[in-house]
């Protein structure tokens, strides 16, 4: 009888040991599984034409006859503009039927203080006046993008400025000039007022117009 009790007890102990061993192995395996690394969200820089195309869809939902009147890049720590791209663009649109203007922002920035990622409106609607009507243009007139405009400006004096300062910030403004031509102002500086040079490029034909300071 004692033999059977001992055999039974040994069997129970063996099962307990095996169960504990399996449990220990499972816990160890679970503990050693590395946690997934958080995905790093990279910024999404846009050329001027890419940003305008993004804004246009939302603008036409706002008003079917909305037309852009001005497009400008915004400097961020993520880009210096030397490749014709920026992570933040601001576009001003005008609508004759709506009798209003509105500002859209196209953002591919990941900065905490940047506009929300994607396309969004900025501020309230503004008045539609003669100046807005005069500046409005058809998007199809934009055939020369900012990367090309930058390359042209570089060939006409801009290269010297970039060689002098490899981190030279460059901003872009798309606007009608006095002759009603749609032009890119390639600005070697943080703004139109604070600049070291400027190149003016026809945004439809890609022709160089002028350069200066």
Order of alpha helices (4+ residues) and beta strands (2+ residues): alpha-beta-alpha-beta-beta-beta-beta-beta-alpha-alpha-alpha-beta-beta-beta-beta
